[in-house]
């Protein structure tokens, strides 16, 4: 039994190492954005312990920024819940993209992995899954390494917020900057650029018509659908064959 446990530990060591190494760019981003969120949440009246619990239970940067903003404006419980739910509906799209790599995984491990899916971990894991040098264990370690970094940085920001003036250092722009970086890293060809432009233009247009944050999901679904049809078009088929 001891030898079997030792063997399992030895097998997990390279998995943990690979997952943590892959997660460090995300962690660097989370330190900056998490500190920014912690400062903003502290300015909104949240205690560092409350900030930590929120990060643990929600673990969604954009939703947390929105929730804190709504709290500051005096919004009620249900509007905050509904708004953050709508914003996080994009996780359905991300989860469906990753589902093909988790077809034979135990439901317990799958639940633990699903909890840790964020925009950043999704982008990193999907890229590595496509390279065929990745597995669900390494993806799981990556997710929760990033999770620990996020929770720790938000709590640290909550404690340090009392020493930082509101709006200093461009803190309010941190989340937008992160998403722009993620977008740039995902642009691997003309089709991706076109899809991103369509999604952006549609999001702006639909936001003027549809109240709330549903425009994010609507624009993403429409742009992705258009991207699929464009990829099957003769122009892009020839481009792929030529490359």
Backbone as CSV, one residue per row, in Angstrom:
resi,resn,N_x,N_y,N_z,CA_x,CA_y,CA_z,C_x,C_y,C_z
1,UNK,0.836,-1.202,0.000,0.000,0.000,0.000,0.866,1.245,0.000
2,UNK,1.960,1.216,0.839,2.851,2.367,0.912,3.571,2.596,-0.406
3,UNK,4.008,1.488,-1.022,4.710,1.618,-2.299,3.786,2.155,-3.383
4,UNK,2.499,1.724,-3.322,1.526,2.216,-4.311,1.291,3.716,-4.123
5,UNK,1.162,4.151,-2.860,0.955,5.570,-2.578,2.166,6.378,-3.015
6,UNK,3.370,5.818,-2.764,4.589,6.507,-3.175,4.656,6.656,-4.678
7,UNK,4.228,5.606,-5.398,4.224,5.654,-6.853,3.271,6.727,-7.358
8,UNK,2.099,6.816,-6.691,1.137,7.833,-7.087,1.692,9.234,-6.865
9,UNK,2.413,9.430,-5.750,3.011,10.734,-5.470,4.058,11.077,-6.516
10,UNK,4.855,10.095,-6.892,5.886,10.316,-7.905,5.244,10.687,-9.231
11,UNK,4.146,10.046,-9.579,3.458,10.347,-10.833,2.855,11.741,-10.824
12,UNK,2.394,12.181,-9.666,1.766,13.497,-9.569,2.776,14.635,-9.554
13,UNK,4.015,14.368,-9.165,4.995,15.440,-9.054,5.231,16.172,-10.376
14,UNK,5.498,15.473,-11.482,5.665,16.205,-12.753,4.382,16.874,-13.211
15,UNK,3.235,16.286,-12.859,1.953,16.892,-13.206,1.798,18.229,-12.495
16,UNK,2.069,18.233,-11.197,1.968,19.464,-10.408,2.960,20.507,-10.911
17,UNK,4.175,20.056,-11.205,5.195,20.985,-11.698,4.775,21.620,-13.016
18,UNK,4.304,20.783,-13.962,3.903,21.305,-15.268,2.725,22.260,-15.152
19,UNK,1.753,21.893,-14.294,0.579,22.748,-14.131,0.923,24.084,-13.518
20,UNK,1.822,24.082,-12.529,2.207,25.332,-11.875,3.057,26.206,-12.786
21,UNK,3.932,25.583,-13.559,4.750,26.349,-14.508,3.866,27.010,-15.561
22,UNK,2.871,26.264,-16.049,1.968,26.814,-17.058,1.094,27.928,-16.491
23,UNK,0.852,27.868,-15.187,-0.062,28.841,-14.559,0.611,30.156,-14.210
24,UNK,1.935,30.211,-14.199,2.582,31.413,-13.666,2.266,32.689,-14.451
25,UNK,2.106,32.652,-15.793,1.713,33.905,-16.461,0.332,34.392,-16.016
26,UNK,-0.580,33.439,-15.781,-1.904,33.811,-15.276,-1.780,34.401,-13.888
27,UNK,-0.948,33.776,-13.053,-0.775,34.258,-11.684,-0.218,35.678,-11.658
28,UNK,0.710,35.976,-12.559,1.258,37.331,-12.631,0.150,38.342,-12.923
29,UNK,-0.714,37.977,-13.878,-1.836,38.856,-14.193,-2.812,38.970,-13.041
30,UNK,-3.044,37.840,-12.362,-3.988,37.840,-11.241,-3.480,38.673,-10.069
31,UNK,-2.169,38.668,-9.854,-1.633,39.471,-8.755,-1.991,40.936,-8.955
32,UNK,-1.792,41.423,-10.192,-2.085,42.829,-10.472,-3.585,43.110,-10.418
33,UNK,-4.363,42.265,-11.104,-5.808,42.502,-11.172,-6.476,42.200,-9.838
34,UNK,-5.999,41.162,-9.151,-6.549,40.827,-7.844,-6.308,41.931,-6.824
35,UNK,-5.111,42.497,-6.842,-4.828,43.628,-5.962,-5.757,44.795,-6.279
36,UNK,-5.954,45.029,-7.596,-6.847,46.118,-8.005,-8.271,45.872,-7.524
37,UNK,-8.733,44.635,-7.681,-10.081,44.318,-7.215,-10.195,44.483,-5.703
38,UNK,-9.179,44.000,-4.988,-9.212,44.115,-3.531,-9.296,45.558,-3.075
39,UNK,-8.556,46.428,-3.764,-8.590,47.855,-3.424,-9.979,48.432,-3.679
40,UNK,-10.530,48.115,-4.859,-11.850,48.636,-5.216,-12.920,48.107,-4.258
41,UNK,-12.827,46.805,-3.922,-13.804,46.213,-2.999,-13.696,46.845,-1.615
42,UNK,-12.466,47.128,-1.187,-12.280,47.774,0.115,-12.895,49.171,0.115
43,UNK,-12.742,49.877,-1.002,-13.340,51.209,-1.117,-14.867,51.129,-1.110
44,UNK,-15.399,49.972,-1.549,-16.852,49.785,-1.562,-17.392,49.371,-0.202
45,UNK,-16.494,49.149,0.777,-16.933,48.837,2.133,-16.807,47.389,2.545
46,UNK,-16.168,46.544,1.721,-16.014,45.133,2.071,-14.773,44.921,2.938
47,UNK,-14.898,44.024,3.898,-13.775,43.646,4.757,-12.913,42.638,3.992
48,UNK,-11.586,42.609,4.242,-10.725,41.637,3.556,-11.230,40.196,3.651
49,UNK,-11.811,39.806,4.802,-12.363,38.455,4.927,-13.527,38.262,3.967
50,UNK,-14.382,39.257,3.837,-15.507,39.181,2.900,-15.006,39.114,1.460
51,UNK,-13.949,39.850,1.175,-13.350,39.819,-0.164,-12.816,38.421,-0.467
52,UNK,-12.141,37.805,0.520,-11.607,36.468,0.329,-12.695,35.430,0.112
53,UNK,-13.770,35.511,0.888,-14.889,34.569,0.733,-15.555,34.752,-0.621
54,UNK,-15.691,36.003,-1.052,-16.284,36.272,-2.367,-15.422,35.675,-3.482
55,UNK,-14.113,35.846,-3.374,-13.203,35.292,-4.383,-13.240,33.772,-4.394
56,UNK,-13.395,33.174,-3.210,-13.452,31.715,-3.103,-14.737,31.163,-3.713
57,UNK,-15.858,31.800,-3.432,-17.154,31.284,-3.868,-17.462,31.637,-5.319
58,UNK,-17.044,32.826,-5.743,-17.385,33.288,-7.102,-16.275,32.963,-8.091
59,UNK,-15.037,33.335,-7.751,-13.866,33.120,-8.599,-14.144,33.502,-10.051
60,UNK,-14.529,34.744,-10.251,-14.775,35.275,-11.593,-14.527,36.769,-11.542
61,UNK,-13.377,37.166,-12.051,-12.959,38.553,-11.918,-13.959,39.562,-12.423
62,UNK,-14.445,39.372,-13.653,-15.381,40.343,-14.218,-16.665,40.418,-13.400
63,UNK,-17.186,39.262,-12.979,-18.411,39.240,-12.178,-18.187,39.914,-10.828
64,UNK,-17.021,39.727,-10.249,-16.742,40.343,-8.955,-16.609,41.858,-9.077
65,UNK,-15.950,42.320,-10.135,-15.855,43.759,-10.366,-17.249,44.363,-10.532
66,UNK,-18.090,43.680,-11.308,-19.455,44.175,-11.540,-20.252,44.179,-10.246
67,UNK,-20.143,43.094,-9.476,-20.891,42.994,-8.216,-20.500,44.105,-7.243
68,UNK,-19.198,44.370,-7.136,-18.733,45.430,-6.240,-19.212,46.794,-6.722
69,UNK,-19.180,46.988,-8.051,-19.670,48.250,-8.604,-21.147,48.451,-8.291
70,UNK,-21.927,47.371,-8.407,-23.363,47.469,-8.116,-23.617,47.668,-6.625
71,UNK,-22.788,47.031,-5.798,-22.906,47.244,-4.359,-22.656,48.709,-4.008
72,UNK,-21.656,49.290,-4.665,-21.329,50.694,-4.405,-22.464,51.624,-4.794
73,UNK,-23.214,51.223,-5.828,-24.316,52.071,-6.293,-25.623,51.791,-5.561
74,UNK,-25.589,50.846,-4.589,-26.765,50.558,-3.791,-27.722,49.556,-4.387
75,UNK,-27.267,48.731,-5.330,-28.142,47.733,-5.963,-28.530,46.650,-4.962
76,UNK,-29.694,46.045,-5.187,-30.184,44.989,-4.316,-29.565,43.637,-4.629
77,UNK,-29.928,42.639,-3.821,-29.356,41.298,-3.930,-29.671,40.641,-5.280
78,UNK,-30.946,40.592,-5.657,-31.347,39.883,-6.876,-30.778,40.511,-8.147
79,UNK,-30.788,41.842,-8.302,-30.168,42.420,-9.497,-28.695,42.039,-9.645
80,UNK,-27.974,41.986,-8.518,-26.562,41.610,-8.572,-26.404,40.156,-9.003
81,UNK,-27.228,39.273,-8.426,-27.160,37.850,-8.764,-27.485,37.622,-10.246
82,UNK,-28.552,38.249,-10.724,-28.974,38.065,-12.120,-27.926,38.617,-13.079
83,UNK,-27.384,39.787,-12.765,-26.391,40.408,-13.641,-25.125,39.571,-13.737
84,UNK,-24.606,39.132,-12.592,-23.389,38.327,-12.615,-23.636,36.968,-13.277
85,UNK,-24.845,36.436,-13.125,-25.193,35.184,-13.801,-25.149,35.356,-15.317
86,UNK,-25.707,36.449,-15.797,-25.723,36.708,-17.236,-24.302,36.902,-17.767
87,UNK,-23.491,37.636,-17.021,-22.107,37.859,-17.450,-21.349,36.539,-17.533
88,UNK,-21.594,35.642,-16.590,-20.856,34.381,-16.546,-21.444,33.290,-17.436
89,UNK,-22.487,33.598,-18.177,-23.026,32.604,-19.110,-22.011,32.213,-20.181
90,UNK,-21.004,33.076,-20.375,-19.969,32.737,-21.354,-19.225,31.459,-20.962
91,UNK,-19.312,31.073,-19.681,-18.666,29.841,-19.246,-19.289,28.611,-19.905
92,UNK,-20.538,28.729,-20.341,-21.158,27.624,-21.088,-20.399,27.381,-22.391
93,UNK,-20.010,28.466,-23.056,-19.265,28.342,-24.304,-17.869,27.768,-24.042
94,UNK,-17.223,28.254,-22.991,-15.882,27.764,-22.678,-15.915,26.294,-22.270
95,UNK,-16.898,25.933,-21.448,-16.996,24.547,-20.984,-17.276,23.591,-22.133
96,UNK,-18.124,24.017,-23.068,-18.431,23.145,-24.209,-17.205,22.925,-25.080
97,UNK,-16.327,23.933,-25.153,-15.098,23.780,-25.939,-14.129,22.802,-25.290
98,UNK,-14.119,22.771,-23.960,-13.200,21.889,-23.245,-13.769,20.491,-23.009
99,UNK,-15.081,20.343,-23.193,-15.750,19.081,-22.838,-15.167,17.878,-23.573
100,UNK,-14.707,18.076,-24.801,-14.191,16.948,-25.595,-12.923,16.351,-24.977
101,UNK,-12.255,17.096,-24.114,-11.033,16.601,-23.485,-11.301,15.957,-22.125
102,UNK,-12.574,15.900,-21.715,-12.932,15.385,-20.391,-14.052,14.346,-20.482
103,UNK,-14.014,13.522,-21.491,-15.126,12.605,-21.739,-15.150,11.422,-20.787
104,UNK,-14.023,11.031,-20.243,-13.983,9.840,-19.380,-13.486,10.173,-17.978
105,UNK,-13.757,11.383,-17.535,-13.255,11.835,-16.238,-14.308,11.623,-15.160
106,UNK,-13.876,11.193,-13.968,-14.754,11.034,-12.821,-15.487,12.340,-12.524
107,UNK,-16.755,12.237,-12.151,-17.581,13.427,-11.939,-17.025,14.328,-10.837
108,UNK,-16.383,13.731,-9.832,-15.794,14.530,-8.761,-14.664,15.414,-9.267
109,UNK,-13.745,14.816,-10.044,-12.661,15.591,-10.631,-13.204,16.626,-11.614
110,UNK,-14.234,16.247,-12.352,-14.821,17.145,-13.338,-15.431,18.369,-12.667
111,UNK,-16.108,18.139,-11.534,-16.696,19.252,-10.783,-15.620,20.193,-10.259
112,UNK,-14.538,19.606,-9.739,-13.438,20.417,-9.223,-12.788,21.229,-10.332
113,UNK,-12.660,20.625,-11.501,-12.082,21.357,-12.635,-13.013,22.471,-13.099
114,UNK,-14.308,22.170,-13.184,-15.281,23.149,-13.673,-15.305,24.390,-12.786
115,UNK,-15.135,24.187,-11.487,-15.108,25.323,-10.564,-13.986,26.300,-10.920
116,UNK,-12.878,25.781,-11.408,-11.699,26.614,-11.651,-11.602,27.220,-13.032
117,UNK,-12.614,27.048,-13.866,-12.551,27.598,-15.224,-12.739,29.111,-15.187
118,UNK,-11.785,29.822,-15.754,-11.892,31.262,-15.952,-11.491,31.561,-17.386
119,UNK,-11.621,32.804,-17.801,-11.215,33.171,-19.157,-9.746,32.837,-19.394
120,UNK,-8.919,33.124,-18.391,-7.479,32.943,-18.542,-7.092,31.466,-18.554
121,UNK,-7.627,30.695,-17.604,-7.294,29.269,-17.558,-7.861,28.539,-18.768
122,UNK,-9.036,28.982,-19.229,-9.613,28.388,-20.434,-8.686,28.592,-21.629
123,UNK,-8.231,29.832,-21.820,-7.364,30.138,-22.960,-6.069,29.336,-22.892
124,UNK,-5.482,29.261,-21.710,-4.220,28.545,-21.553,-4.407,27.046,-21.738
125,UNK,-5.439,26.476,-21.129,-5.665,25.037,-21.244,-6.032,24.624,-22.663
126,UNK,-6.897,25.403,-23.308,-7.313,25.046,-24.657,-6.123,25.045,-25.609
127,UNK,-5.252,26.044,-25.483,-4.058,26.111,-26.332,-3.179,24.892,-26.129
128,UNK,-3.026,24.485,-24.886,-2.155,23.338,-24.594,-2.819,22.007,-24.957
129,UNK,-4.128,21.902,-24.798,-4.830,20.697,-25.237,-4.686,20.516,-26.750
130,UNK,-4.751,21.607,-27.480,-4.627,21.536,-28.937,-3.240,21.091,-29.371
131,UNK,-2.247,21.369,-28.537,-0.889,20.944,-28.860,-0.657,19.473,-28.538
132,UNK,-1.691,18.833,-27.913,-1.676,17.396,-27.588,-0.574,17.023,-26.591
133,UNK,-0.103,17.996,-25.815,0.902,17.707,-24.794,0.355,17.995,-23.399
134,UNK,-0.955,17.879,-23.244,-1.624,18.297,-22.012,-2.636,17.244,-21.608
135,UNK,-2.984,17.190,-20.338,-4.020,16.277,-19.865,-4.824,16.954,-18.773
136,UNK,-5.896,16.289,-18.324,-6.818,16.922,-17.381,-6.181,17.174,-16.019
137,UNK,-5.214,16.350,-15.618,-4.570,16.558,-14.325,-3.762,17.845,-14.321
138,UNK,-2.997,18.056,-15.368,-2.218,19.294,-15.465,-3.143,20.503,-15.579
139,UNK,-4.238,20.340,-16.313,-5.214,21.420,-16.433,-5.831,21.748,-15.072
140,UNK,-6.088,20.712,-14.282,-6.658,20.912,-12.948,-5.686,21.673,-12.043
141,UNK,-4.412,21.299,-12.085,-3.399,21.991,-11.282,-3.281,23.449,-11.720
142,UNK,-3.291,23.674,-13.020,-3.227,25.043,-13.528,-4.388,25.878,-12.984
143,UNK,-5.597,25.330,-13.071,-6.789,26.058,-12.606,-6.662,26.488,-11.151
144,UNK,-6.240,25.561,-10.299,-6.278,25.850,-8.871,-5.028,26.567,-8.377
145,UNK,-3.950,26.502,-9.139,-2.819,27.380,-8.846,-3.233,28.825,-9.082
146,UNK,-3.922,29.051,-10.204,-4.433,30.388,-10.503,-5.469,30.819,-9.466
147,UNK,-6.279,29.869,-9.007,-7.300,30.162,-8.006,-6.666,30.677,-6.711
148,UNK,-5.624,30.005,-6.253,-4.938,30.420,-5.026,-4.334,31.810,-5.192
149,UNK,-3.728,32.053,-6.367,-3.142,33.368,-6.627,-4.203,34.456,-6.609
150,UNK,-5.371,34.156,-7.175,-6.447,35.151,-7.223,-6.965,35.472,-5.823
151,UNK,-7.260,34.441,-5.046,-7.794,34.659,-3.705,-6.789,35.438,-2.844
152,UNK,-5.521,35.020,-2.889,-4.506,35.689,-2.093,-4.310,37.143,-2.481
153,UNK,-4.303,37.421,-3.782,-4.076,38.795,-4.236,-5.262,39.700,-3.915
154,UNK,-6.492,39.169,-3.993,-7.652,40.010,-3.676,-7.695,40.355,-2.187
155,UNK,-7.337,39.374,-1.351,-7.294,39.645,0.090,-6.196,40.660,0.404
156,UNK,-5.037,40.498,-0.244,-3.942,41.452,-0.038,-4.364,42.851,-0.470
157,UNK,-5.081,42.936,-1.581,-5.581,44.230,-2.038,-6.569,44.833,-1.059
158,UNK,-7.369,43.955,-0.428,-8.318,44.433,0.568,-7.626,45.044,1.772
159,UNK,-6.525,44.422,2.205,-5.769,44.970,3.331,-5.007,46.238,2.935
160,UNK,-4.490,46.249,1.691,-3.699,47.400,1.261,-4.521,48.561,0.738
161,UNK,-5.822,48.312,0.507,-6.666,49.339,-0.080,-6.771,50.606,0.737
162,UNK,-6.627,50.469,2.045,-6.750,51.646,2.913,-5.599,52.627,2.718
163,UNK,-4.509,52.168,2.094,-3.353,53.039,1.887,-3.291,53.594,0.466
164,UNK,-4.237,53.190,-0.403,-4.205,53.590,-1.813,-5.425,54.440,-2.125
165,UNK,-5.235,55.620,-2.699,-6.373,56.467,-3.071,-7.224,55.797,-4.149
166,UNK,-8.521,56.032,-4.129,-9.424,55.455,-5.131,-9.041,55.930,-6.533
167,UNK,-8.962,54.996,-7.487,-8.661,55.335,-8.874,-7.200,55.557,-9.171
168,UNK,-6.315,55.371,-8.187,-4.889,55.602,-8.400,-4.280,54.508,-9.267
169,UNK,-3.223,54.855,-9.987,-2.438,53.909,-10.802,-3.241,53.251,-11.925
170,UNK,-4.358,53.830,-12.304,-5.166,53.234,-13.370,-5.795,51.921,-12.978
171,UNK,-6.072,51.730,-11.707,-6.597,50.461,-11.194,-7.904,50.069,-11.873
172,UNK,-8.757,51.051,-12.167,-10.058,50.753,-12.768,-9.931,50.126,-14.157
173,UNK,-8.766,50.306,-14.801,-8.570,49.811,-16.162,-7.952,48.416,-16.196
174,UNK,-7.586,47.872,-15.046,-6.819,46.625,-14.991,-7.535,45.465,-15.670
175,UNK,-8.830,45.282,-15.400,-9.556,44.141,-15.953,-9.682,44.261,-17.475
176,UNK,-9.954,45.464,-17.972,-10.066,45.675,-19.418,-8.746,45.338,-20.101
177,UNK,-7.647,45.786,-19.515,-6.329,45.512,-20.089,-6.056,44.015,-20.170
178,UNK,-6.455,43.272,-19.138,-6.240,41.836,-19.126,-7.002,41.151,-20.264
179,UNK,-8.267,41.547,-20.469,-9.062,40.930,-21.528,-8.506,41.267,-22.912
180,UNK,-7.978,42.469,-23.079,-7.360,42.834,-24.352,-6.139,41.968,-24.634
181,UNK,-5.341,41.706,-23.600,-4.177,40.828,-23.759,-4.601,39.410,-24.133
182,UNK,-5.642,38.909,-23.471,-6.144,37.568,-23.793,-6.609,37.492,-25.242
183,UNK,-7.272,38.545,-25.704,-7.753,38.569,-27.082,-6.591,38.511,-28.062
184,UNK,-5.561,39.309,-27.812,-4.407,39.355,-28.710,-3.737,37.987,-28.802
185,UNK,-3.616,37.299,-27.682,-2.962,35.984,-27.676,-3.776,34.925,-28.419
186,UNK,-5.071,35.159,-28.588,-5.932,34.176,-29.257,-6.034,34.414,-30.768
187,UNK,-5.506,35.536,-31.251,-5.617,35.866,-32.679,-4.535,35.129,-33.457
188,UNK,-4.868,33.919,-33.899,-3.884,33.063,-34.564,-4.043,33.026,-36.075
189,UNK,-4.848,33.924,-36.607,-5.037,33.960,-38.053,-6.125,34.941,-38.436
190,UNK,-6.325,35.106,-39.753,-7.296,36.073,-40.264,-8.709,35.765,-39.788
191,UNK,-9.080,34.491,-39.752,-10.423,34.111,-39.328,-10.690,34.553,-37.883
192,UNK,-9.694,34.420,-37.025,-9.852,34.823,-35.626,-9.999,36.339,-35.497
193,UNK,-9.254,37.057,-36.331,-9.351,38.520,-36.311,-10.739,38.962,-36.748
194,UNK,-11.242,38.354,-37.820,-12.572,38.702,-38.325,-13.645,38.372,-37.282
195,UNK,-13.544,37.196,-36.679,-14.528,36.792,-35.662,-14.506,37.740,-34.471
196,UNK,-13.299,38.152,-34.069,-13.182,39.073,-32.933,-13.793,40.431,-33.265
197,UNK,-13.547,40.918,-34.479,-14.118,42.202,-34.900,-15.644,42.136,-34.959
198,UNK,-16.168,41.025,-35.492,-17.622,40.850,-35.552,-18.213,40.830,-34.149
199,UNK,-17.568,40.074,-33.248,-18.065,39.982,-31.869,-18.052,41.354,-31.195
200,UNK,-16.970,42.107,-31.390,-16.868,43.426,-30.774,-17.909,44.396,-31.294
201,UNK,-18.076,44.449,-32.614,-19.056,45.361,-33.213,-20.479,44.978,-32.822
202,UNK,-20.759,43.670,-32.842,-22.098,43.216,-32.440,-22.383,43.529,-30.974
203,UNK,-21.368,43.341,-30.123,-21.555,43.610,-28.698,-21.926,45.074,-28.464
204,UNK,-21.231,45.969,-29.168,-21.534,47.396,-29.029,-22.942,47.697,-29.526
205,UNK,-23.287,47.141,-30.681,-24.602,47.407,-31.274,-25.731,46.834,-30.415
206,UNK,-25.583,45.572,-29.990,-26.639,44.918,-29.218,-26.795,45.560,-27.842
207,UNK,-25.686,46.058,-27.276,-25.765,46.703,-25.958,-26.657,47.941,-25.987
208,UNK,-26.806,48.543,-27.163,-27.665,49.719,-27.295,-29.140,49.345,-27.360
209,UNK,-29.399,48.061,-27.607,-30.779,47.590,-27.779,-31.244,46.728,-26.613
210,UNK,-30.377,45.816,-26.190,-30.738,44.850,-25.153,-30.236,45.343,-23.794
211,UNK,-31.094,45.477,-22.805,-30.646,45.921,-21.478,-29.855,44.840,-20.756
212,UNK,-29.048,45.256,-19.788,-28.258,44.304,-19.022,-27.003,43.888,-19.752
213,UNK,-26.494,42.691,-19.399,-25.236,42.202,-19.975,-25.416,41.008,-20.904
214,UNK,-26.651,40.743,-21.313,-26.901,39.599,-22.199,-26.234,39.782,-23.548
215,UNK,-25.932,41.016,-23.921,-25.329,41.293,-25.225,-23.976,40.593,-25.385
216,UNK,-23.291,40.322,-24.261,-21.988,39.655,-24.325,-22.138,38.238,-24.881
217,UNK,-23.088,37.503,-24.316,-23.318,36.120,-24.751,-23.897,36.091,-26.162
218,UNK,-24.857,36.975,-26.441,-25.498,37.010,-27.759,-24.472,37.293,-28.847
219,UNK,-23.639,38.307,-28.630,-22.618,38.666,-29.612,-21.609,37.536,-29.803
220,UNK,-21.242,36.870,-28.715,-20.269,35.772,-28.797,-20.820,34.609,-29.611
221,UNK,-22.088,34.247,-29.361,-22.701,33.119,-30.072,-22.835,33.442,-31.558
222,UNK,-23.300,34.635,-31.875,-23.470,35.019,-33.282,-22.127,35.050,-34.007
223,UNK,-21.115,35.665,-33.367,-19.791,35.753,-33.994,-19.174,34.371,-34.188
224,UNK,-19.330,33.492,-33.191,-18.792,32.140,-33.313,-19.486,31.372,-34.439
225,UNK,-20.807,31.552,-34.561,-21.567,30.886,-35.631,-21.112,31.376,-37.003
226,UNK,-20.950,32.691,-37.125,-20.455,33.249,-38.390,-19.057,32.726,-38.691
227,UNK,-18.225,32.632,-37.649,-16.876,32.109,-37.837,-16.857,30.690,-38.361
228,UNK,-17.790,29.863,-37.875,-17.881,28.476,-38.351,-18.206,28.437,-39.845
229,UNK,-19.188,29.246,-40.258,-19.563,29.278,-41.674,-18.436,29.842,-42.536
230,UNK,-17.745,30.850,-42.027,-16.624,31.415,-42.783,-15.510,30.383,-42.955
231,UNK,-15.274,29.598,-41.910,-14.213,28.599,-41.981,-14.518,27.536,-43.030
232,UNK,-15.801,27.268,-43.243,-16.193,26.271,-44.242,-16.293,26.865,-45.643
233,UNK,-16.126,28.184,-45.743,-16.223,28.830,-47.054,-15.024,28.462,-47.920
234,UNK,-15.164,28.674,-49.218,-14.119,28.292,-50.162,-12.828,29.072,-49.914
235,UNK,-12.973,30.339,-49.552,-11.799,31.197,-49.353,-10.904,30.655,-48.239
236,UNK,-11.495,30.364,-47.076,-10.700,29.900,-45.947,-10.278,28.442,-46.102
237,UNK,-11.071,27.669,-46.836,-10.683,26.286,-47.114,-9.406,26.261,-47.947
238,UNK,-9.339,27.135,-48.949,-8.145,27.221,-49.790,-6.933,27.718,-48.993
239,UNK,-7.189,28.667,-48.082,-6.101,29.191,-47.263,-5.499,28.116,-46.372
240,UNK,-6.375,27.263,-45.789,-5.887,26.193,-44.918,-5.155,25.133,-45.709
241,UNK,-5.650,24.821,-46.911,-4.987,23.832,-47.739,-3.654,24.347,-48.235
242,UNK,-3.605,25.656,-48.495,-2.365,26.255,-48.970,-1.283,26.311,-47.907
243,UNK,-1.733,26.474,-46.633,-0.763,26.510,-45.539,-0.301,25.108,-45.166
